[in-house]
């Protein structure tokens, strides 16, 4: 590989051909919609369309000449390889992953298959592709703050924090991060890694905390909270995350990791109360009646107590910062779920 491998000429940043894996999922579809409808890039979405992948998430780009969806498992190298080589992308943004901790506890095999084997397949295909292309390509691997494990009551994860995953999900993502780093160090693959905090917003599959609370409120069912509900997470609105990913893709340094966080620490109980008040505001319901739906249930195994993420690197280097206030993001999210009942109905 040449010394300039992974260079990023100005013309590529103006208009790109991008492959997005997991592009029919929650974060992936927000990214695809932005790349196609805002930037005008040409995008090939690769998605297996498991329970959390939904073509309806891509309705805003359906039929667009700059977008194509291929239903494929990133763990199937035989099928993925020709798609990547034929499309000849300027960048690959890898978001395909099994991502729900509870599901990983119940059955870890799909997490090993997609998150580890799938990442390996993409890295090997990208290595072959880069060798034939001669540079001008980027592989952006999108990961999670859960790889760092749990924090005490103070401090925040930085890009230098040691990895201490505590669930099968976070362990599989940690493994995929290490593979990406190794392919960079060993083969010179032009990779970048991002680790994000908890995302929320429209189109999130209703097994995650915020949509669960919204649906419970709408249906008058108890809203379950693990343990005492005082676990702390850093919350990031999905469109802010997408803006961070695009900034990293365009101007991030190769071989570098960027933490992308919302700078918004909340306990799960605080999140629930904010969401329930927003539902009451939107529907004209009684806030106290909705707040009474909060129910504490036994904690899950290996439940990390606190995450917080230090995003100073991406702020300093790329000028990115989260712009959405949590209360405003929650109101937007609640409004979307109320206005799109057909999307989640029957799930």
C-alpha positions in Angstrom: 0.0 0.0 0.0 1.2 3.5 -0.8 2.1 6.0 1.9 -0.9 8.1 0.9 -3.3 5.2 1.3 -6.6 6.5 2.7 -6.1 10.0 1.5 -9.3 12.0 1.2 -9.5 14.3 -1.8 -11.8 17.3 -1.8 -14.0 16.0 -4.6 -14.8 12.8 -2.7 -16.1 14.8 0.3 -18.3 16.9 -2.0 -20.2 13.8 -3.3 -19.6 10.3 -2.1 -20.6 6.7 -2.9 -21.2 5.2 0.5 -22.1 1.7 1.7 -24.1 1.8 5.0 -24.4 -1.6 6.7 -27.4 -1.9 9.1 -29.0 1.0 7.2 -32.5 -0.1 7.8 -32.1 0.1 11.5 -32.7 3.0 13.9 -29.3 4.9 13.6 -28.5 3.5 10.2 -31.7 4.7 8.6 -31.2 8.2 10.1 -27.8 8.2 8.5 -29.0 7.0 5.2 -31.8 9.6 5.1 -29.2 12.3 5.8 -26.6 11.1 3.2 -29.2 10.8 0.4 -31.7 13.6 1.1 -29.4 16.2 2.7 -26.0 15.6 1.2 -27.1 14.0 -2.1 -24.7 11.1 -1.8 -25.2 7.8 -3.6 -25.8 5.1 -0.9 -26.0 1.3 -1.0 -27.7 0.0 2.2 -26.9 -3.5 3.3 -29.3 -4.9 5.9 -30.4 -8.4 6.9 -33.8 -7.0 7.9 -33.9 -8.8 11.2 -36.6 -7.8 13.8 -35.0 -4.3 14.2 -34.4 -3.6 10.5 -37.5 -2.2 8.7 -37.8 -1.0 5.1 -40.3 1.5 6.4 -37.5 3.3 8.1 -36.2 4.1 4.6 -39.5 5.3 3.1 -38.1 8.8 2.8 -35.5 7.5 0.2 -37.6 4.8 -1.4 -37.4 5.1 -5.1 -34.7 7.7 -4.9 -32.1 7.2 -7.8 -29.3 7.6 -5.3 -30.3 4.8 -3.0 -30.5 1.0 -3.2 -31.3 -1.5 -0.5 -29.8 -5.0 -0.6 -31.1 -7.6 1.9 -28.0 -9.4 3.0 -26.3 -10.8 6.1 -22.9 -9.2 6.7 -21.9 -12.6 8.0 -22.3 -14.0 4.5 -19.0 -13.0 2.8 -19.9 -14.8 -0.4 -22.9 -12.5 -1.0 -21.5 -9.3 0.5 -18.2 -9.4 -1.4 -19.6 -8.8 -5.0 -21.9 -6.1 -3.7 -19.0 -4.1 -2.2 -16.7 -4.6 -5.2 -19.3 -3.8 -7.8 -20.5 -0.7 -6.0 -17.0 0.6 -5.6 -17.6 2.9 -2.6 -15.6 5.9 -1.4 -16.5 4.9 2.1 -18.1 2.1 4.1 -20.0 3.0 7.3 -20.4 -0.1 9.4 -23.5 0.0 11.7 -24.9 -3.5 11.3 -25.0 -5.1 14.7 -27.2 -7.0 17.1 -27.5 -4.3 19.8 -30.0 -5.2 22.6 -28.3 -6.3 25.9 -31.3 -8.3 27.1 -31.4 -10.3 23.9 -27.6 -11.0 24.2 -28.2 -12.4 27.7 -31.0 -14.7 26.5 -29.0 -15.9 23.4 -25.5 -14.6 22.5 -25.0 -16.6 19.2 -26.5 -13.9 16.8 -24.2 -11.3 18.5 -21.1 -13.3 17.8 -22.2 -14.0 14.2 -23.1 -10.4 13.2 -20.9 -8.3 15.4 -17.7 -10.3 15.2 -17.9 -12.5 12.2 -19.7 -9.8 10.2 -17.1 -7.2 11.0 -14.3 -9.6 10.1 -15.9 -10.3 6.7 -16.2 -6.6 5.9 -12.7 -5.9 7.0 -11.3 -8.7 4.7 -13.4 -7.6 1.8 -12.4 -3.9 2.4 -8.8 -5.0 2.4 -9.1 -6.7 -0.9 -11.0 -3.7 -2.3 -8.5 -1.2 -1.1 -5.6 -3.1 -2.6 -7.2 -3.0 -6.0 -8.4 0.6 -5.6 -5.1 2.2 -4.5 -6.4 4.4 -1.8 -9.1 7.1 -1.3 -11.4 5.0 0.8 -12.5 5.0 4.5 -13.9 2.3 6.7 -15.9 3.9 9.6 -16.8 1.4 12.3 -19.6 2.6 14.6 -19.5 1.2 18.1 -20.8 1.8 21.7 -19.6 3.2 25.0 -20.7 -0.1 26.6 -17.3 -1.6 25.6 -15.7 0.4 28.4 -17.8 -1.3 31.1 -19.2 0.6 34.1 -18.1 3.9 35.7 -18.2 4.9 39.3 -20.1 8.0 40.4 -17.5 10.4 38.9 -15.5 10.7 35.7 -16.2 9.9 32.0 -15.0 7.4 29.4 -12.3 8.8 27.1 -10.9 7.2 24.0 -8.0 5.8 26.2 -10.3 4.1 28.7 -9.6 0.4 29.0 -12.2 -2.1 27.7 -14.1 -3.9 30.3 -17.3 -5.2 28.7 -19.9 -6.8 31.0 -22.5 -8.3 28.7 -22.3 -10.6 25.7 -23.4 -7.6 23.6 -20.7 -5.3 24.8 -18.1 -8.1 24.6 -19.0 -8.7 20.9 -18.7 -5.0 20.1 -15.4 -4.8 22.0 -14.1 -7.7 19.9 -15.2 -6.0 16.7 -13.4 -2.8 17.8 -10.2 -4.7 18.3 -10.5 -6.3 14.9 -10.8 -2.9 13.3 -7.8 -1.6 15.1 -5.8 -4.8 14.2 -6.6 -4.5 10.5 -5.5 -0.9 10.6 -2.2 -1.7 12.4 -1.4 -4.9 10.5 -2.7 -4.1 7.0 -2.9 -0.3 6.9 -6.6 -0.4 6.3 -7.9 3.2 6.4 -10.2 2.8 9.4 -11.8 5.1 12.0 -13.8 4.0 15.1 -16.6 5.9 16.9 -18.0 4.9 20.2 -21.4 6.5 21.0 -23.6 6.9 24.1 -27.3 6.0 24.3 -29.2 7.1 21.2 -32.9 8.1 21.2 -35.3 9.5 18.6 -37.8 8.5 15.9 -37.8 5.0 14.4 -36.1 3.3 17.4 -37.4 -0.2 17.8 -39.8 -0.5 20.7 -37.6 -2.6 23.0 -35.4 0.2 24.1 -36.1 2.3 27.2 -37.7 5.5 25.7 -40.0 3.8 23.2 -41.0 1.2 25.8 -42.1 4.0 28.1 -44.0 5.8 25.4 -45.9 2.7 24.4 -46.7 1.8 28.0 -48.0 5.3 28.6 -50.2 5.2 25.5 -51.6 1.7 26.4 -51.9 2.3 30.1 -49.6 -0.5 31.0 -46.9 -0.5 33.8 -43.6 1.0 32.6 -40.9 -1.3 33.9 -37.6 0.0 35.3 -34.7 -2.4 36.3 -33.7 -2.4 39.9 -34.1 1.1 41.5 -34.1 2.9 38.2 -31.0 4.9 39.1 -28.7 3.6 36.5 -27.1 6.6 34.7 -26.7 6.9 30.9 -25.5 9.7 28.6 -28.3 10.5 26.1 -27.7 11.5 22.5 -30.4 12.5 20.0 -30.0 10.3 16.9 -29.7 13.2 14.4 -26.8 14.7 16.5 -25.1 11.3 16.3 -25.5 11.3 12.5 -23.9 14.7 12.3 -21.0 13.4 14.3 -20.6 10.4 12.1 -20.5 12.5 9.0 -18.0 14.9 10.5 -15.7 12.0 11.4 -16.1 10.4 8.0 -15.2 13.7 6.3 -12.4 15.0 8.5 -11.5 12.4 11.1 -7.9 11.2 11.3 -7.3 7.6 10.1 -6.6 5.1 12.9 -8.2 7.4 15.5 -11.2 6.7 17.8 -13.8 9.4 18.5 -16.3 9.2 21.4 -19.6 10.8 20.4 -21.8 11.6 23.4 -24.7 13.9 24.2 -23.2 15.4 27.4 -26.6 14.6 29.0 -26.4 12.3 32.0 -29.8 11.1 33.3 -30.9 8.3 35.5 -33.3 5.9 33.9 -35.9 7.1 36.3 -35.3 10.7 35.3 -35.7 9.7 31.6 -38.9 7.9 32.4 -40.4 10.8 34.2 -39.4 13.2 31.3 -41.0 10.9 28.7 -44.2 10.4 30.7 -44.6 14.1 31.2 -44.1 14.7 27.5 -46.8 12.1 26.7 -49.2 13.8 29.1 -48.4 17.2 27.5 -49.0 15.8 23.9 -52.1 13.8 24.7 -53.7 16.1 27.3 -53.4 13.2 29.8 -53.0 13.5 33.6 -49.2 13.6 34.4 -49.7 12.1 37.8 -51.7 9.2 36.4 -49.0 8.4 33.9 -46.2 8.8 36.4 -48.0 6.2 38.5 -47.3 3.6 35.7 -43.7 3.4 36.8 -42.9 -0.1 38.1 -39.6 -1.4 39.4 -38.7 -5.0 38.3 -35.7 -7.2 39.2 -32.4 -6.0 37.8 -30.9 -7.7 34.8 -27.6 -9.7 35.2 -24.4 -7.6 34.6 -26.3 -4.3 34.5 -23.7 -1.5 34.4 -24.5 1.2 36.9 -23.3 4.3 35.0 -21.9 5.4 31.7 -20.7 8.8 30.8 -18.7 9.8 27.7 -16.1 12.5 27.2 -16.6 13.9 23.7 -13.8 16.6 24.0 -11.7 15.0 21.2 -14.4 15.3 18.5 -15.3 18.8 19.8 -11.7 20.0 19.6 -10.7 18.3 16.4 -13.8 18.5 14.3 -16.0 21.2 15.9 -18.9 18.8 16.5 -21.2 19.0 19.5 -24.6 17.7 20.4 -27.2 20.4 19.7 -30.5 18.9 20.9 -31.6 19.6 24.4 -32.9 16.4 26.0 -36.4 17.8 26.8 -36.8 19.0 23.2 -35.5 15.7 21.8 -38.0 13.7 24.0 -40.9 15.9 22.8 -39.9 15.3 19.2 -39.6 11.6 19.8 -43.0 11.3 21.6 -44.6 13.3 18.8 -43.2 11.0 16.2 -44.5 7.9 18.0 -47.9 9.4 18.4 -48.0 10.4 14.7 -46.8 7.1 13.4 -48.8 4.4 15.2 -48.9 2.3 12.1 -45.1 1.9 12.3 -45.1 0.4 15.8 -48.7 -1.1 15.9 -48.7 -4.9 16.2 -45.0 -5.1 17.4 
